């Protein structure tokens, strides 16, 4: 996934495990942490992921379920 500077992805509940490796740039998990190139994150099935956004843009390698649910 490539996110342009200033982009965001909405909060969602995972339908399966998700693994995310930041190849380039920055990714902020709002209210939790900020990831940079070389960082890794894993979220378990059923877990809630808050809004994710990037300040400078990023390139991510993600494995995820096709059954995630967007939440308000």
SERO-4910 file (N, C-alpha, C, O; in steps of 0.05 Angstrom, whole numbers):
BEGIN
 pado doro    nc1    nc2    nc3   cac1   cac2   cac3    cc1    cc2    cc3    oc1    oc2    oc3
  Unk    A     17    -24      0      0      0      0     18     25      0     36     27     16
  Unk    A     12     43    -18     26     69    -18      6     90    -10    -16     93    -21
  Unk    A     13    106     11     -4    128     20     10    154     15     34    157     22
  Unk    A     -3    172      2      8    199     -3      9    215     22     -6    209     41
  Unk    A     26    235     23     28    253     47      0    264     54    -15    273     37
  Unk    A     -6    263     80    -31    273     90    -55    254     88    -76    261     98
  Unk    A    -52    231     77    -74    212     74    -79    197    101    -62    196    118
  Unk    A   -104    187    103   -111    172    127   -129    148    118   -141    149     97
  Unk    A   -129    128    135   -146    104    132   -164    103    157   -154    105    179
  Unk    A   -190     98    153   -209     99    176   -205     77    196   -192     56    190
  Unk    A   -216     81    220   -216     60    241   -230     35    230   -249     37    215
  Unk    A   -220     12    239   -231    -13    230   -226    -35    250   -207    -35    266
  Unk    A   -243    -56    248   -240    -80    264   -230   -102    246   -241   -106    224
  Unk    A   -210   -116    255   -197   -137    238   -214   -162    237   -222   -173    257
  Unk    A   -218   -171    212   -232   -197    208   -213   -220    209   -221   -243    209
  Unk    A   -187   -215    211   -166   -235    214   -141   -221    222   -141   -196    225
  Unk    A   -120   -235    227    -95   -223    235    -85   -204    213    -88   -210    189
  Unk    A    -72   -182    221    -60   -163    202    -31   -159    210    -24   -155    233
  Unk    A    -13   -160    190     15   -154    194     22   -131    176     15   -130    152
  Unk    A     37   -111    186     44    -87    171     74    -81    176     83    -79    198
  Unk    A     89    -79    154    117    -72    154    120    -46    139    112    -44    116
  Unk    A    132    -26    152    136      0    139    162      0    123    183     -3    134
  Unk    A    159      1     96    182      1     79    194     29     76    219     31     75
  Unk    A    177     49     74    186     77     71    168     95     86    144     89     89
  Unk    A    178    117     96    161    139    107    152    134    136    165    121    152
  Unk    A    129    146    142    118    146    169     89    138    169     74    143    150
  Unk    A     80    125    190     52    117    194     45    121    223     57    109    240
  Unk    A     26    138    228     16    143    255     -9    127    260    -28    129    245
  Unk    A     -9    111    282    -33     97    292    -43    117    313    -33    117    335
  Unk    A    -64    132    306    -73    154    322    -78    145    351    -93    127    356
  Unk    A    -65    159    370    -69    154    398    -52    130    409    -54    124    433
  Unk    A    -37    117    391    -22     94    400      8     96    396     24     95    414
  Unk    A     16    100    370     45     99    364     50    111    336     31    114    320
  Unk    A     75    116    331     83    125    304    104    106    294    124    100    308
  Unk    A    100     96    270    118     77    258    135     90    236    125    109    224
  Unk    A    159     80    232    177     91    211    189     68    196    185     44    204
  Unk    A    203     74    174    215     53    158    230     32    175    246     40    193
  Unk    A    224      7    171    236    -15    186    219    -25    209    225    -46    220
  Unk    A    198    -10    216    181    -18    239    160    -39    229    152    -39    206
  Unk    A    151    -55    248    132    -77    243    110    -76    264    115    -69    287
  Unk    A     86    -83    255     63    -84    274     46   -107    267     42   -113    243
  Unk    A     35   -121    287     16   -142    283     -9   -137    300     -7   -130    323
  Unk    A    -32   -140    288    -58   -138    302    -73   -164    299    -73   -176    277
  Unk    A    -85   -174    320    -99   -199    320   -127   -197    309   -139   -175    309
  Unk    A   -139   -219    301   -166   -219    292   -185   -209    313   -183   -216    337
  Unk    A   -204   -191    305   -223   -180    324   -214   -154    337   -230   -140    350
  Unk    A   -188   -148    335   -177   -123    347   -186    -99    332   -192   -100    308
  Unk    A   -187    -76    346   -196    -51    335   -171    -34    329   -154    -30    346
  Unk    A   -170    -24    304   -148     -7    296   -159     21    292   -177     25    276
  Unk    A   -149     41    307   -158     68    304   -149     79    277   -136     65    261
  Unk    A   -156    104    271   -148    117    246   -118    115    243   -103    119    263
  Unk    A   -109    110    219    -81    110    212    -76    133    192    -92    136    174
  Unk    A    -55    148    196    -49    170    178    -19    173    174     -3    163    190
  Unk    A    -12    187    153     16    192    147     21    221    142      5    235    129
  Unk    A     42    232    153     49    260    149     64    264    123     57    281    107
  Unk    A     85    248    118    102    251     95     97    231     73    109    233     51
  Unk    A     78    212     77     73    191     58     88    166     67    107    167     82
  Unk    A     79    143     57     92    118     65     86     96     44     68     98     27
  Unk    A    102     75     46     99     51     30     98     28     50    117     25     66
  Unk    A     77     13     50     72     -9     70     70    -36     56     58    -38     34
  Unk    A     80    -56     69     75    -84     61     55    -95     81     62    -97    105
  Unk    A     31   -101     72     10   -110     90     -2   -136     82     -7   -141     58
  Unk    A     -6   -154    102    -22   -178     98    -46   -174    117    -42   -168    140
  Unk    A    -70   -178    106    -94   -173    122   -117   -190    111   -116   -201     90
  Unk    A   -138   -190    127   -163   -204    120   -178   -186    100   -177   -162    101
  Unk    A   -194   -199     83   -212   -185     65   -239   -180     79   -257   -170     67
  Unk    A   -240   -186    105   -265   -184    120   -264   -163    142   -279   -165    162
  Unk    A   -246   -144    140   -245   -122    160   -271   -106    158   -284   -104    137
  Unk    A   -278    -93    181   -303    -77    182   -296    -49    190   -283    -44    211
  Unk    A   -303    -30    173   -299     -2    180   -317      6    203   -340     -2    204
  Unk    A   -307     22    222   -323     32    245   -323     62    245   -304     75    236
  Unk    A   -344     73    256   -346    103    257   -330    115    279   -330    139    283
***
